[in-house]
Amino acid sequence: MTHPFTTRQLPFFLTAPTPCPYLPGRQERKVFTKIEPGDGAALNDALTHAGFRRSQSILYRPACEACSACRSARVPVKDFDWNRGWRRILKRNAHLTREAVPAEANPEHYGLLSAYLKSRHGDGDMAGMDFYEYAGMIEDGAQRTDVIEYRDPDGHLMAAALVDEVADGYSMVYSFFEPTLARDSLGAFIILDHIRQAQERGLPFVYLGYWVKGSPKMDYKKRFRPLEVLDPAGWRRLEDED
């Protein structure tokens, strides 16, 4: 597979089957390639649009043999429905300041991430992540990548998001927040803030990763309407019957 933005032949690899983390009793496989020095952001741009997801210097997408529940999802921000619930969440968090900082590991971010993982994902693959693993997550493969900080009026870090800017919008790589503030809906707020930022900058999409039908962990994404999902025939609007 050759692209106009690179002279090298892109090698793609297929993982062995492993238990699916989203749907019990199923197996998952992924196809992936690696961002090499010199590829530049264009590779991330093209493969994000094609349904791939970045994790460090790896770009991957599901390639399961007997299941197609995972669908790449993005919000077309121009048509986003700012309903009353979304406006309440923005108002509730209006006291937070937003700042984009370089995608570089630091102890403050790591402390917040560790508290978040321990509270929300204590049995997940990322539980117990040490600082060097965290640094790899933040810094490896960064392509037009920032960490977006959200701080309260006293300067305390309340939330953060690792975000790639791609050619047609923002790609939400990973976000984390103060776990004791669940009532403030900080996870939803981070997405809403990026939808708002994309609207202001004239960027058409915010990519949310994969929506997995039937998975409680991923079901929240379909609340952001309209939502587009990627099918074999291309991107389409998610309908109520889905």
N, C-alpha and C positions, 0 to 999 in steps of 0.2 A: 504494500500500500504506500503510494508516494503522494505527498502533498506539495503544493506550490511553495509553502513556507519552509520546506526543508529538502535537502538533497539526499538525505539518508532514507533507506528503506525502513519503515516502521515495523519492528517485530512485535507481534501480539502473542500472548501466552494464555493458557487456560489452567485455572486452578483445579485441584482434585476436589471431589465432592466432600462437603463438610455439613454438619447439622445447621439448618437455617436458624438464624437468631430471631427471626420475626414470626415464622409460622411453624408451630410444633409438628414434628413428624415429617418434615420435608428436608430435602438436601439442597444446598446452594453451590453454584459454581460461578466463577467470575472470569471474564476475559480482561486482560490488562496489558498496558505498555508503560514504559518508563520515560519520564522527561529527562533528556540528556542535556548537558551544558551546550548551549548554542541553539537549542530548539526555539527558545524564546516563548513569549506569551501566546503566539498564534496557535501553537499546538493545543494549549489549554482551551483557547477560544473555540477551535473547531470541534474538539472532542466533547466539550461541555454541551455545545449545541446538538451533538449527536447522541447525547444521553449518558456520557461518561461523567464520573465523579473523581475529584482529586483527593488523594490521601498522601501527604508528603510528596514524594516525587513520582508517585504511581497514579496513573489514570485508569479507572476500571469501570466496568458495567456488568450487571448480572448476565449470566449465560446458562441459566438452569434448563435442564433437558425436559422436565415435566411440569414446569410452572412458569407463568409469566405475570405473577402478581406484582412484582416490583416495576413501577413505572416512573421514569424521570418526570419531575413535576416543576412547573414554573408559574409565576404569577405575571400575567400581562398587566402591568401597573396602570396603564392609561384607563383601563376599564374597571379597576378595583372598586369593590363595593365597601365604602367606608360606613358601615352600619353603626348603630348606636353602641353596640358592645365594643367595637374596635375604637370608637372615639373615647369611650370611658377609659379604656386601657391607656390611650395616649395621654389623657388628662391626668390619670393617676400617677403617671411617671414623668410628668412635665417638668418636675424639679431636677431631673437628671441632666447632666451635661454630656455632650457627645464629643469625642475626639478620636481622630484616626492617628495611630502611631505605627512605626515600622514593625514588621513581623519579626520581632526579636524576642527571645526568651528572657523573662525576668521573674524574680522571686514573687513579686506581688501577684502577677497573673497566675503563676503556678499554685500559690496558696489558695486562691479562689477556685481554680479548677479542681484541686484536690478535695476541697470541702464539698464542691458540687458533685463530683463523682462518688464520694463516700456516701452522700445523702441520697442521691438519685439513681446511681448505677453501681452500687456496691458489688453486684454479682456479674457485672459486664466485663468485656474484654479489656477495657481501659482502667479498671479498678487497680489501685496500687501503682499507677504510672509514676516512675521516678522522674527527677528533674531532667535527666539526659534524654529520656524518651519523650518528655514534654517538649524539650528543645527541638527534637527532630520533627515532631508534629507541627510546630510553629514555623520553623525555618526551612526545612528541606522542601525543595520543589516550589518555593514561593514564586508566584508569577503575578506581578501587579497586585500584591497581597498586603493588606493592612490588618492590624488588630484594632477593632473599634472599641474604645473604652466608654463606659457609662459610669459617671460618678455622682454622688449625692452632694449637696451644698457644702458639706464639710470635707470634701475631697476623697471620701472613701470609695473604693472601687466596688460597685454593685453588680456589674455585668460586663461581659466582653464577648466579642465575636471575631473569629478569624474569617476574613472575607476576601475572595478574589474578585477583582474587577475584570470582567470579560468583555468582548467586543460589543455585546448587546445587553449588558446589564451587570448585576452582581450575582456571584455564586456564593451561597452561605456554606462555608466549609464546616465550621463547628462553632457553637456558642455555649456559654456557661454563665451562671449567675449565682448570687447569694441564695443558698437553698432555704434560708429561714423566711424569705420574702415571697413565698409561693402565691400568696393572695394578690400580689402586685402583677402577676402574669408577665414576668420579665421575659420569658421565652417568646411569648407572642409579641410583646413590645419590641423586641429586637427585630423581628421580621417586619412588623409594621413600620418601624423607623426606617428600615432599608427600602421598603416600598415607597415611603414618603420621599426619601432621598433620591431614589431613582426617578420619581415623577419630577422633582425639582430640576434634575440634571438632564431630563429628556432621554433617559435610558429605558428601553422597552420592557425588560424582564428582570425578575428576581428569581433565581434558581434555588429550589428548596431541597435538592437531593431527590430521594426516592419516596414516593407514596406507595405503601404496600397495603393493598386491599385485604381486609380481615385482620390486620395487625393493630392491636391497641396502641403500640408504641408509635406508630406512624399515622394513625387515623386523623390526628389533629390537623394535618396538612390540608385536608379537603375542606376545612373551614374557611380557608383563604380563597374567596371566590371573586371573580371567576378564576379557575385553576386550569392550566393546560397540562396534559400528559402526553408522553411520546409513545405512539403505537408504531408498528412496522410501516404503516402508510404515512407517518409523519405526526407532527404536533396537532392536537385537537383539544377542544374544550371538554372538561370533565362534566358529564351530565348527571342529573339527580339519580338516574337509574344505575349509575356506576357505584 
